[in-house]
Amino acid sequence: MEKLVIEGGRSLSGAIQIHGAKNAALPILAACIMTGGTYTLGNVPSLLDIDVMLQILRALGCRAEQQGEFITVHTRTAHSSHIPEELMGQMRSSIFLMGPLLSRFGSVTVYQPGGCAIGDRKIDLHLRGLQALGANITETGNKIVCTAERLRGAEIMLDLPSVGATENIMMAAVMAEGVTSLYNAAREPEIQDLQNFLNTMGADIIGAGTDTITIKGVPSLIPCSYRIIPDRIVAGTFLVAAAITKGSISLERVNPSHLTAVIHILRRAGVQIIIDGDIIHVSNPARAKAVERIVTSPHPAFPTDLQSQVMVLLSLADGLSIMKETVFEGRFKHVDELSRMGADIRVDLNSAFIRGVPRLYGATVEATDLRAGAALVIAGLAAHGTTTVEQIHHIDRGYDRIEKMLTQLGASIVRQYA
Ligand code: UD1
């Protein structure tokens, strides 16, 4: 069992390059199976979730290798559309393969996906979208079999702007007959990246980044090379890490326009942020100020994936902050762990009331999910004494060696192997 041991109290300084976005790379890797051939993807992070996606692609008959930030996938040899249950259980994003496999093979067998325990993560919108395109779906226990002799374009209204459902439906519709209009679509930057990738393959999609996406079906696609966008959640995590340690760092290779809501909130907390092209300079010489009200919502609002990290900053801020979580109901698991480090946070339904304390204290804490784990690492950087974060496989799902990146910025953090 690996753990991270952090000696708190060091200000971060220096510069760091932000790696590619997990949430963009995963659906794009899934899309590679839509037509057989060789794809080269750049700026792909080395993460557990990416590794699981490559394992699934191999189980379906593809060849896939990662070398540094490049992944090459050969999908001509894909012969199966049955995703092994054991691999599905390891990562929710395995569900992204439904649309692409249905499109290529006319059938797909999957199981209810696994992933972070941050609430009841349904897939009904994915399934209803595929049904609207003409798929027949049979659910037996945990197993879902989806078949379609041919997919036809349709008008689809999502009940809520689900990121995954938007992406799955886009991929299934790319080679469907006719036009698909997807309303109330999610607007996350990763959806625009998927649109750009699919259009590079020859798809005809417009509208990603708005709430209406139009997909004109094309008869065929061609394999391509593509570079993944920077990870805005990793960038946001480092913005907070610099702010909480009263440090001064530069984040390189980022897209600041993907971080507008986060930068807005951090500035309200008194953090100094200067944007210079694809570089963000962040510094925070003083104690952060409380922020009265932050509400997580779909993009372009404040992202749920940075709620726990920003909460740590507010736990040391001057005054009372209120954070409302509207995307995932189970996303306050880090609160108990932060309380053990001295934070004063009360949760009432989906709101957290955070009364800033002068200091946090090192403790042994447990990462309960990916972003909660990152938040505990940040708390450890600012705490007095030693913090040990356990269950760090969650963190490895989304951060490419977080301890290496933080050490580069002057933190004292080591990975220990029990
Ligand atoms: C994606 C991101 C995740 C992020 C989330 C919200 C990836 C790989 N993961 O997850 O990091 O936290 O967006 O920004 O991109 N829902 C339904 N039915 C469905 C699908 C979703 O009710 O069929 C609900 C979920 O339970 C949740 C909400 O919709 O409450 C948003 O989920 P969704 O946008 O689908 O998140 P993911 O795509 O799973």
Residues whose N, C-alpha, C, O or C-beta is under 5 A from the ligand:
A	BS01	UD1	N23 S93 D120 R121 K122 I123 D124 L125 H126 P161 S162 V163 G164 A165 T304 D305 V327 F328
